[in-house]
Amino acid sequence: MLLCIDIGNTTVTLGAFDGTRLVTTLRVATDTRRLADEYGLLVSNLLQQKGVEPASIDAISMCSVVPPLTGVFGELCHDFFGVDPLIVTVGVRTGLRITYENPRDVGSDRIVDAVAAVELYGPPLIVVDFGTATVFDAVSREGAYLGGAIFPGINVSAESLFHSTSQLRRVELVAPKSAIGQNTTTALQSGLVLGYAAMVTGMVGRFKEELGQDAKVVGTGGLAGIIAQETEIFDHINLELTLVGLRLIHEMNLQRPDAPGAQVEKGVPQD
């Protein structure tokens, strides 16, 4: 069984695959203070609760945008599963041509999302990932990763408001009945949800002007569903996009002499 691990700035998302079937997912908070043993016990126990025996894990594919935790989870993979993880980094085969000015600057999760979207939906594509940051990624008609845009995430924006003002408070991230808020709570919800939906709609429109109006729009990430209810721009919502991409990249690298897991550090992302 393959375990896929996506280490994000706010959440670590894990998914267990039996072949191409996603058996279960679990999410734990990102905490750079936790040690490998702490995360190992937590992950092992959660897998068991979800009906997956840790001993059944014989391969691991991982991406990380939190460098301090990359090594921690690498240690976890060795100690708790006896597996050398495939870590998506520069040099790992992805099947995706990257035309970014410096491919090393692209977050591995962005590449993983694009790989999955190309396989599932076909280019041209716009992928919008609603995480700690809201990230827009563009894939050309020829299937090349072009780049994108990065915007503060909804929760980051909300927290900034609450910490920087005296009278604004935390609110539930749901859309109000009207854009014109009648009280502070609905005014905040209008700005954070409806305003965000308008921003995403506008950015997707700009991307389509450059990619083509037939570019498919894929939403992923924890808050994708909330925003998708307030705009009709999305063709697909796939909350497991990154996990699927990790599985696909693992399959691509199975036949490499320096894989199963081996972490390749040289070169640029491979086609």
N, C-alpha and C positions, 0 to 999 in steps of 0.2 A: 504494500500500500504506500502511496506517495503522500507525504505531508508537505503542503505549501505554506510558506510563512511570509507575510507582508508586514514589515516593521515600519510603521508610520509614526509621525510625530506625536499623535494623540493616542492611537490604538494599534495594537498588534493583532492582526487578523490571521487566523490559521484555518486551513481547509484540508480535510483528508479525502483523497481520491482513491477509488477502487477502479483501476482502468481510467476511463473517461468520466465515470460517474462520481459526482461530488457527494460523498457520504454524509459529511457533517461539517459545520463551520463553528468556530468559537472565537471570541474576541476578549482580549485582556488589555488593561490600561498600559500605555507606554510609561515606563519608569526607569530612568537610567541608574537609579540607586539600587535596583534589584540585582542580585547576583544570579549566576547561571543555575545554581542549585535551587534558588527560590522560584525562578521561572520554570525550571525543569519539573519540580514537584507540582506547580500550578497547572502546567500544560498537561502533564501525565494524568493528573486527577480529573481534569476537565474532559480529556479524551475518553477516559473510562466511563465517566458519567454520560457521555454521548454515545456509548456503545462501541468505542474503538479501543482495542487493546494496544497499548504502546509497543508491545513486542511485534505487532503486525506491520509497523512502520519500517520499511526497508529502503526508502529513498526520501530525500528532502530537497526541495527547491525553494530558494529564499531570495527576497530583495529587501533592501533596507535603505532608508533615508536618515537613519540615526546611527552615525558611526560608532558611538560608544556601545551600542547594543549589538552591533554586527558580530563582534568577537564573543560577546556573552552568549548569543544564540548559537554561534558556531561551537562553543564549548558545550552548551546544552545538547546539541545534536550528537556530539561524540559521547558524552557521558550517559545520557538517558536513552538514546536510540542506537548507539553504535554505528552512526552513519556520517560519512563526509558529505556535507551539504553542497549542492550546486548553488553558488551565490552569483546572482546576476550582476555582472560588473563588466568593465571594459574588457573585451576579448571573448566574451561568451557569445556563442552563436545565437542569434535571435531571428534570422531570416528577414530582418528589416534593414533597409538601407537608410542611413542617418545622414542628413545633409546639414545638421546644426553646425554652426561655425566651429565649436569645440565639442565633439561628442562626449567628452569626459564630463562636461558640465550638465548633461541631461540626467535628471533623477531616474534611477533605475525603474521606479514604479511607473513613470511616464512611458518608458519603452515597453514595459510589460503590458500595460493597458493597451497600447497601440497594437502590439502583436496579437492580443486576443481579439481586438475589434476588427482587425484586418481579416483574421481567420473566420470570425463569426458573421461579419456583415459586409466585408469587401470595401475597398476604397472607391472614391475619396471619402474621407472621414473627418469628423470633428468629435473629439472625445472630451467631455467635461467631467472632471473628477472633483467632487465636493468633499474635500478633506479639511485638514488644518488650514491649507490654502485651497482656493478654488483654481484649478489648473485647466487651461484649454490647450489641447494638442491637435495638430493638423497633420493628416496623412494625405499625400497627393494622389492623383488618379493613377499614377504609376506605382503606388505603394511605398513611397519614400516618406520617412518621418521628416517633416519640415521644421517643426518648432511649435511655438504657441504663445500663450500669455499666462501670467500668474497674478492672481488677485487675492487679497486677504479673505480667508474663509469666513463664513457667516458667524461662527462662534467666536473667532478671533475679533471680528468687527464688533460683535456684541459686547465681549469682555472689555474691549478698549473703551467703549462708550461708558460702561458701568464703572470702570475704574477711574475714568477721567472726568466724570461729572458728579455733582453732589446730589442731584435729585432724580436721576434716572436709575431704574432698578432692573434686575433680571426679569425677563418675561419668557413665557413659553413660545417656542418658534412655530407658530401656526399663523395662517393668513387670517386677517380680520375680515369682517363682512364688507367693508368698503375701504378704499384707499385713503379717504379722509378720516383719520382717527378722531374719535370723539373724547378720548381720554389718553393719558400718558401711555397706558399699556397698549391700546390699539394703535396709537401713533408709532410706537416702537415696532410693533409687529408689522405695520404697513411698510415702514422703512426697511426692516431687516428681511422680510419675506417678499413682499411685492416689489420693493425697490431692487432687491437682489435678482428677482426673476426678470425684471426689466433690463438690468445690467447684462445678465446672461443672454437674453434675447438679442440685445443690441450687439454684443460681441460675436455671437454666432452669425448674425447678419453680416458683419464685417468680414468674418472668416469666409463666408460663402461667396462674397464678392471676389475674393482672391482664389478660392479653391474651385468654385463652381456651385451653382444653385442646387445641383443634385447631390451635394455632399450629405452623407447620412450623419445624423447627430446622435451620439451615444452618451447617456448620463450614467455615472457611477458614483460611489461614495455614499456615506451615511445619510446626507440630507438631500440626495438626488430626488427622492420621492416627493418631498415637500415642495421643492421648486417645480417639479414636473407637473404638479397640480395647478400651477399658476401660469403656465406657458405651454404652447402647442409645438414648440420647436423640436422636441425630442422624438426621434424615430424609435429609439430603444432605450430602456432602462435596465441595466444589468449590474446588480450590486456585487456580483462575484467576479467581475471582469478581471481584476488583478490575479485572483487565484487561478482562473482559467489560463491566463497568460503565463503564469509560472509553470503550470502543467505542460503547456505547449513548448515552452523553452526547454524544460527538462527533457521532453521527448526528442527535441532537435539535437541535444547534446549527448544523448545516450551512446551514440556510435563513435564519439570522439575518443581518441586514445588518451587524452588528458582529462577526460570527464569520468565521472559519474557524478559526481561531485566535485571534481577538482576545480579550484578557483583559478581562473586564468587572468593574469594581471597585465599582460602586455598587448600592444596593438590597439586597434579601435574596434568598436562593435562590429561584428562580422555579419555579412549577408547570409 
